[in-house]
Amino acid sequence: MLTKVSFFDHTMKNIYNLRSIAAKAITQVLEQGQSLSTVLPEFQQKVSDKDKALLQEICFGVMRVLPQLEWFINQLMAKPLKGKQRIFHYLIMVGIYQLMHTRIPAHAILAETVNGATDLKRPQLKGVINGVLRQFQRQQQLLIEQSNNNIGQYLHPKWLLERIQKAYPQNWQAIVDTNNQKPPMWLRVNQLYHTANEYFALLKEANIEAELDIRQASAIRLLSPCPVSALPGFQQGWVTIQDRSAQGCAELLTPRDGESILDLCAAPGGKTTHILEIAPKSKVLAIDIDEQRIKRVKENLQRLNLNAVVKTGDGRLPHEWASGEQFDRILLDAPCSATGVIRRHPDIKWLRRNEDIEQLVILQAEILNAIWPYLKQNGTLVYATCSILPQENSEQIKAFLARHTDAVLSETGNSGTLGTQIIPEIAGGDGFFYARLTKQ
C-alpha cells in the first residue's frame, strides 16, 4: 500500500529551485538598484537552513566577478537576453559562477540551473541555458585566459579604479586585489563577560580556529567563517560579529561612565553596543534616519542586554531629536561610498556611481556642521567612514577645520594626513577612516 508523503516532510526533496532564487535576487540588485544585504535576507527565508549559505555564496560571488561573467556570456551567445528575459541572463551567470568557483558536481549544477527556467515559468528556454553552460564547460580554460586579456583581472568599474589609482599610486593594485577576495570573519569580545584571551580559549574548546589581534583589545579573527550559532555564548551576548577596523571607532572615542554620548548614523548598532561595553554606565542616544535599520539597533541592544535611547532622525536636523541637549562625546559614522568594505558588499561596485561621491561629500559636511554645536566644550567628536577615498576623509576634515576655528584634530596619520586612513588587508581589517576632533 502506498503511503502519502506530507507536503512538509523534511525527507522530501526541496520544493524550491535555489538557482532561480539566486537569479531573482541578482536581478533585483542589478536591474532595480537594491542593496544585496537588503534583498538577500528576504530570499534566504525561502530556502532551508543548509541552503542559506550556498545562496549567499552564489549571490555575493556573482557580484564579485560580474564583468568576467558578462564577458563569458557575450562570447557564448549571439543575441543577449533582454527585457523580461533578463532574469535568465542572470540564471546563466549563476550556473557559470558555480562551475568556476564551487565544488558542486557539474552535472548537478547543470541540472538545477536548467530547471530554474521551469521555476521561472519559461521552460522553453531550458535548451538555450543548457547549451550555453555546456559550451562554457568545453571552453572554460580558454575563455578564462581570453577574459583576462580582454577585461583584465581588476573587476572594478573604470571610474572607481581610476579614483583608487589616483589616491593610492603605490598600492592601488593590492587594494583592488583585496576587494576581490572573500572577507575574514572578525569577532568583538564583550569585555563585560570575558577578556579576548578567555574567549579565545572558549573557541579552542569548541574546535574553532582563530587568531588574537595584537592591536585591538577585543578583536579575534576566525581562520574560517562559521555560523553564529556555533560561537560560544553568542545569544548570551558574549561576542559580536564586527570587523577589526570598525571596532576602532568606539575605542578612539574613549567613552566613560556617566557621560552623555551620541551615536549618529548608528544602525545596525555595532558601534552603539561597543560604546556601552566600554562604558556601561554612560547615557547613549543612538540616531539613524532609516526606520528599518533602527530595528537592528534595538535587536543588538536586546541580545547584549544593554540600554540606550534609540530614535529615528536626520543627522542634518538635530534640533528635531536632540531636545537642545549637548553631548560629552559624539561618534559620527558618516554616510559614505563604502569603498572600504567592497569585499563584504561587492554589489557596491555596481550600485555606486562616480557622481555619488560629490553628493556624499556635501551630505557629510552638512551633518558635521549641524552636529558640531551639540558637542560640549572640551568634548570629543570622532568622524568615521568605511571609505578609502580622500574626498570623504582627510579632505573632508581639512575643510571642516577651516570652517570651525574651535575644532582641533587630536592626531594625524602616519604620512602626515589629517586623521587615520586604513586600507583593506586580506587578513586584516576593512578600509576605514577615523578623525578625532576636540572642541576648544
N, C-alpha and C positions, 0 to 999 in steps of 0.2 A: 504494500500500500504506500502511495506517495505521501510524503509529509510536506505541507506548505511551509515555505520559509518566511519568517516575519520580515516585513519591509525594513525593520530596524535591526535585524540580526547582524551582530558585529562580524560574523564569519562571512557574510555576503560580500561580494566584490564591490568596491566603491561605485556608487551610482553617479558620480560626477567625473568629469574629464579634467584633470589637473592642467593639461597644456592649454585647453581652451580658456580656462580661468586665468592663466598667466597672460594669454593674448588679450583678454578683456582688460586686465589691469594695465598692461603696457599701452594699450590703445588710449585709455583714459589719461595717462601721463603725457604721451607724445602728441595726441590729437586734441586733447581738451586742456592741456597745461596744468593738470593737477599734480600735486606732490605725491611721490610714491609712498612716503611714510604716512600720508593721509589715506590713500587709496588701498594699500595692501592689507591693513588690519581687517577691513570690511570683507575682502575676498578670502582672507585666511579663516574666517568664521565658516566658510562653505566647505572646508576640507578637514580631514581628520588631523589629530594632533601630530601624527608621524609625518604627514604631508606638508605641514605648515612650513617647516624648514626648507623643504625642496622648492615650494612655491616662492619663498623669499630668495633662495639661491638663483632660481631661473630669472626672476624679475630684475633683481639687482645686477646679475651677471649680464643680461641683455643691455642694460643701461651703461654698464662699464665698457663694453666693446661695440657699442652701437654702430659707429662708422664702418667697422670691418664687416659686420653682418649686412649692412646696407650694400656694401660693395659686392659681397658674395651674391646677393640676390640679383643685383643688376647684371652680373655676369651670367647668371643661370636662367634668367627669364627674359624673353624678348620683349614682353609687354608688362609693365608694372600693374599691380592690383591697386585700384583707386576707389574712391567713394565708399559705398557700403561694403565693398570687398577688401577695404584696407586692413581690417582686423585679421584677414587671412595672410596678409603680408607679415604681420607680427607673429602669427601662428608658425609660419615657416621659420622666422627668426628664432623662435623658441626651440624648434627642432634642431636647427643648425647649432645653436649655443650648446645644447645638451650633447650633441655628437662631438663637439670640440672640448668641452670643459667638464663633463661629468663621467662617472664610471658606470652609468646605466647601460646595459647591453643595447647595442644598436638596433636590434630587431624590436625591442620594447619601445625605444624612442620613436622609431618609425610608425609602429602600430598605433601608439597612443596619440602621437601628433596628427596623424592622418585621420584618426577617429574624432579628433577635435572638430573637424569640419562638419561632421554629423551633429555634434553637440551644438554647433553654432548655426545649425539649420541650413547648411549648404553642402549636402553630401555629394553634389555633382562636382565639387572642387577637390575631392579626395584624390583623384588621379593626378591632378596638377601638383598638389602638395607632395604626394608620394614620388612623383617624377623628379621634382626639384631636390628633395632630400637625398634620393638615391644617386642623383648626378653629383651632388656635393660629396657624398661618400666616396665615389670613384675618383674625384679630382681633388680631394681635400688638401693634400700636401702641396700640390702645385698652386692651388688657389690661395693658400696661406702665404706662400712665398711671393706670389704676384701682388697680393694685397699690401704686404709690407713695402713693396717697391712703389705702389701707386698711392697709398694713403698714409704711409709712414706708420710708426708704432706709437704715436703720441695720444691718439684717440681723444683729442680735445678740440672744441671749436676754434677756428682760426683767431677770432678776436681775443679769446681767453688765453690762448697760447702766447699771443703777442704781448699781452699785459704781463704775464708771468715772466717771459723772457726779458722784458724791459726792466721789471722790478728786481729780478734776480739773474743778472747776466752770467754769473759764475756757476750757479747751481740750479738753474731752471729745470734741467733735464731730470735731476734727482727728484725734484718736487713733482713733476709730471708722472714719473715712474711710480712714485709712492701713491699718487692719486688713483692710479690704475690697479692698485693692489687691494686685497680684502683687508679691512681694518683689524687691528688687535682688539681684544676684549679687556677693558680695564675695570677694576673694581675700586670703589672707595669704601674703606673700612670705617664703620661708625665707631669712633673712639669713645663714645659713651658706654660701649659694651666691651670692646676689645682693642688692643693695640694691633698694628699691622702684623707684627711678629706672631701674636697669639692667633690671629685669624689665618695667617699663613700655615700655622700648624694644623688648624682645623681642615684646611684644604688638603693638606698632605694626608690626613687621616681618611678623607673622602676620596683619595686617589685622583685628585685634580691637580695637574702640574701647573706651577705658577712661578713667578719671579717677583721678589720685593723690589721696590723702586727706591734708589738711594737718595733721590732728590725730593720726593713728595712723601710726607709722613704717613699718609693714609692710602697710598696707591699700591695696587698689586696688579700685575699683568698675567693673564692666563695664557699658557702656551698654546692652548686650543680652546676656542669658544665652547661654552656648554650652556644648556638650558638653565634659567634662573632657579628652577625647581631643584636642581642638583646642588646649588650653593648652600652651605650650612647657614641656617638662621635667616635666609632671605626674607621670608614672610614675617619674621620677628623684628626685622629692621636692622640686622647686624651689618648689612652691606648693601651698597647701591652700585648699579652699573653707571659709571661715569668716566669719560676719557681723562687721562692724566692732565692734559693741558687745561681742560675745563675746571679741574679741581684747584688749579692755581688761582682762580678768581677770588674765591672766598678766603683763601689763605693770605692773598695780598691785601684783602680788605681788613684783616685782623680784627674781627668783631669781638666785642667784650660784653660780658653780662651786664645788664642794667641799661645798655644803650638802646636808643631808638634807631632802627635800621630800615632802610627802604631797599627792596629788591625790585628793580624796574625792568620790565620786559622779562618777567620771571618764569614763564612757562618753558618747559614742563615741570619745573620745580627742583631740579638737581642742585642748583646753587642756593635756593631758599633753604632746603633741608641741610645743606652743608654749613651754612651760616649758623643754624640752630644747633648743629652737632658741636661746633666750636664754642658757641656762646648760648647754651640752652636757656639762660635767663634773660636774654635780650628780647626786646619787643620788635618783632619783624612785621612789616607791611609788604605783601607781595602783590604787584600790579602787573597785569598783562591785558592787551587790547582784545585778545581772542578768547571768546567765551568758552569755546570747545576745549581749548588747550588749558584754560584755567581749571577745568575739571581734573586734569592730570596733576596739577599742583596740589589740589586737595587730596587726591588719591595717594600721592607720595608722602604728604604730611601724615596721613592716616596710617599708612604702613609703618612709618618710622616712629609713630606715636609722638609727633612734635606739633607745636601750636604756633600758628601765625594768622594774622588777619589777611584774607585773600579777597581782592576786589578786581573787577574788570574796569579798565580805564586806559585812556590815551596818554602816553608819556609826554606829548606836547601840551597837554591841558591839565597840569597837576592841580590847578585851582578847583577842578571838578571832584577830586577824590582825596586830596591831602588834608582838607579841613584846616588849612593855614598852618599845619604843623611843620616844624623843621626837624631835620634828622642829623644824628651824630655821624652816620655813615650811609653812603648810597652806593649800591652796586648797579651800574647800568650795563647790562649785556645787550648792546645796541642791535637793532635790526641791521643785517648786513648781507653781503653777497654769498656768505657761507662757502667761500672758495677755499677755506682751510679744512673743510670736512667733506670734500668731494668723495673720498674713498668710502665714507659712511653713507653718503647720499649721492650716488653717481648721476642721478637724474638732474642734479643741479647744472651739470654741463649743458644740458639740452633745454632746460626751462629758463635759465638766466639769459639775459640779453646784454650786449655791450652798453646800451643806453641806460640800463638799470643802475649802473654803478654811480653815475652822477646824481640820479634821483635819490639813491640811498644816502649819499654823502650829504645832500640837503636835509633829508629826514633826520639823520644822526645829529647834525648841527642844531636843528630845531629842538630836538629833545634835550640836548646838552644845555642849550640856552635857557629852556623853560624850567629845567630842574635845578640849575645851579643856585637860584635864590632860596631853595628849600633845604640847602645844606647849611648847618650851623657854622659859626666862626670856629676856625681850627678843626673843622670836620674833614672827613676823608671821602672822596669820591673815586671809585675805581671804574674806569671806562674799559669795556672789554668787547671784542668781536671775535667770531670764528672765521675771520677773513685774513688773507695774506696780501691784500692789495694796499699799498701805502696811502692811496687817496682816502680810504676809510679809517686809516690807523694813524701813523705818525703825522701825516699831513693834516688830518682832522684835528689832532691835538695841537699842532703848531698854530693852526688858525684859531682855535679856541683860546689858547694862551694870549694870542694877540688881541682878542676881543675882551678878555677879562683880566685886568691887572691884579685882581685879588686872588688869582689862581696860580699855584706853584706846583710844578711837577716834581714828584719825590725822587724819581730815578730816571736814568737814561739807559738805553740798550748798549750792548757790547760795542757796537760800531758808532756810538755817539748819537744814534737816532733817538727821537723822543718816544719814550715808552719801550716796552719789551716785545719784540716780534719773534714768535716761534713758528718755524716751518714744519710741515708734517714729516715724520720719520717712520720708516717701515715698522720698526719695533718700538717706536716711541709714541709721543702724543700727536694729536691733530694740530693743524695750523691755528694759531691763536695770537691775539694781541692784547696786552694789558697796559694801561697807564694809570698811575695813582696820583691823584690831584688833591692838594690841601688848600683850604680857603683861609687866607691870611686875615 
